[in-house]
């Protein structure tokens, strides 16, 4: 079963969206680089002024000399190009459409933050997939998801995953590893993680549905990770 899950994790809709856009190496008309300019600006503003509400004007100002209203609305808002939610809707499968509805925003700033979370969490996801793919036989068996969640009320773990992985992983163990990965990201990006009501990175939510192989709906997966994040930050 774990090999089937890994195959699914390597080809998620949000993962393919990120890979397709970030893989564009053309120096001209590189939409991903435009997105990253605004992702970074929003992330830095939140980190510097977490209590100050973001607006498109403040994000554009932080993105100077490249920021302007027209390019902001190319990457955020209902008419933005290459929106993550559009790929989910186009996929058409029930879980993908449900996930899209969870992240379909009327506020362009919130939409930008949803995609910023995926961009920010991506290195943690890559590390997680590498560990799930090639766990060390010498490591002790991984903890259960319930154990991981009981310890998620503290964000004191290091950026790297603290979860030990065994050679043969159950879906519960993989879900526990994912939960710790999201918490490790949140510890290093507290303001971003807390934004938009502690919504988790959409790619992590989709990964959790893949791990549970249809037994966990996207809305429940999102709520589960949201609860983990909000509980951990309140405790912190």
N, C-alpha and C positions, 0 to 999 in steps of 0.2 A: 504493500500500500504506500509506503514512504516514497518509492520511486515514482509512482503515479502522481503523488502530491508534488514532488519536486518538479516533475514535468509541467504541472499546472502552474507552479510558482514562477517558472521561467518564462511563461507566456501569458501573463495576466494582461488585461486591457490597459490598466494604468501603467504597468511596466513597459508595454509596447509603445504607449504614448510617449513616455519619457525617453525611451531608447530612440524612437524615430526622430524626435525633435532634437535631442541633444547630440545625435549622431551626425547632424548636418555640419560638415566642416567648411562649407563655402564661406568666404569672408564677406560676400555680398548677400544682402537680403537673408541674413541668418536670424530667423524669428526667435529661435531659442535664446540667442545671446541678448536679444531685446527683452525677452521674458526675464532672463537672469538679472539684467540690470534693475528691473523693478522688484524682483524677488529680494535681491540683496538690499535695496533701498528700504523696503518694508521691514525686513528682518532687522536691519540696523536701527531703524527708528523705534521699533518695539523694544529692542534691547536698551536703547538709550533713554527712552521716555515711555516706560510701560503703562503709565497711568494716563497718558495723553491719547485720545482717540485719533485714529488715522483717518486721513481724507485723501482723495486723489491729488489735491493740491500739495499736501505735505509730502506725499510720496514722490510726486514729480519734482518737487524742489530738492529732495534728498538724492534724486537720481541725476542731478545736473553734473556735467554739462550736456548729458544725453537725454534727460527727461523732458517731455512735453506732453500736452494734453492729447494730441492725436496718437502718439505711440502708446500712451498709457491705455487708451481705449482700444488699441489693437490687441492688447494682451489681457484686458479685463473688461467685463461687462457682457451684455447679451449679444453684442455683435462682434465680439473678439474673435480673432483667428486662432484655430487649433486649440480650442478649449478642451480640457480634460473631460468634462462632462459630456461633450459632444461625441467623443470616442466611445464612452460608456453607453450612451443612448444608441449610437449606430451599431454597437455590438448586438443589441437586441435580446440577449438572453435575460431571463427574469432577474437574476442576481445583479447583472450589470445595470439594468434599467433602475432597479431599486437603489443601487448605490448612487447612480446619477441623481436621483431624486433627493437623496440625503445631502448632496453637495450642490444642488441647483440653487443659486443665490440670486436675489434681486439686487443686492448691494455689490457693485463691482470690486470694492475694496475687500470684502469678504471672499469673493471668488478668487481674487489675487492671493489672499492669504492661504486659501485651500491648496492652491498650486505651489505656493511658497513652502508649505509644509512638506509636500512630496519632494521638492527639490532639496530641502534641508535634510530630510530623513534619508534620502537615497543612499549615502555612504553607509549608514547603519543597516539598511536593508541588504546592500551588497555583502556586507560582512556577515549578516545573519544567514543569507543563502549559502555562502561559502562554508559556514560552520555546519549547516544542516546537510549539505552535500557531502562533506568530508569530515565527519566527527572523528575524534581520536579514540581508538580502541582502549587506550590506557586511562581515559577519563572515567570518573564515576558516573552512575546513571543519573539522568537529569531529574529535576524535581517536577512534581505535578503542577498543573495550571493553578490549582487552588493554593498550593504552597507559594507559588510565584506571586499570586494576587495578594496573599496575606502579607507579603513583604513589600508590596508595591506602595505602601503608605509612606515610604521613605525614598527620596531621590538621591541617596548618598552613594549609589553605585558608580563605578567608573564608566567612561564612555564605551569601553569594550564590553562585550557580553560576559557576565559573571557566571552564566549558566553552563554547567558541564553537560556535554552531550554524549550519549552512548551510540555505538555503531548502528543499532536498530532502534529507530525512534517511532513512538506512537504519535498519533495526531495530538493527543493531550500534551505530550512533551514538546512537540513542535510549537503548539500554541503558547506554551509557557515560555519558550525561547523567544517567540515573537513579542510577547508582553514585556519581557525584560529588555528587548531591543528598543521598543518604543519608550520605555521608561529611561533608558540610558540616553536616548536622544533628548527627551524632555528635560533631563537634568542639565544638559548643556545649552538648551534653548528654551528656558522657562517662559519667557514672555511670549514667544511665538507659539509654544505648546498651549499656553493658556488662552490664546486669542480665539475668537469665534466660539466661545463657550466650551473651551477645551476639546474641540473636535479633533480627532486623531488624523494623521496623514491618511488620505484616501487609499493609498497603495497598501498600507498596513491593514486596513479594514478588508480590502479585497483579498489580501493574502490569508487573513483569518478565515474567510469564507471558503477559500480553496482548501485550506488545511482541514476544515470540517466536512469537506466533500458533500456539500448540499444540505447538511444537517443544521446549519446556522445561517439564518437569513442575514443579508447585508445590514439591515437596520438594527438587528440585534447585535451583530458584530461591532458596528459603530458605537452603539450604546455601551457595550461592554468595555471597549477601550477608552471611551470618554469617561466612564465611571472610574476606571483605573487611574487615568491622568488627574482628574479633578480630586479624587481622594488623596492621591500622593502629594499633590501640591498644597492641599489644605493642611495635611499633616506636616509638610515641610515648613 
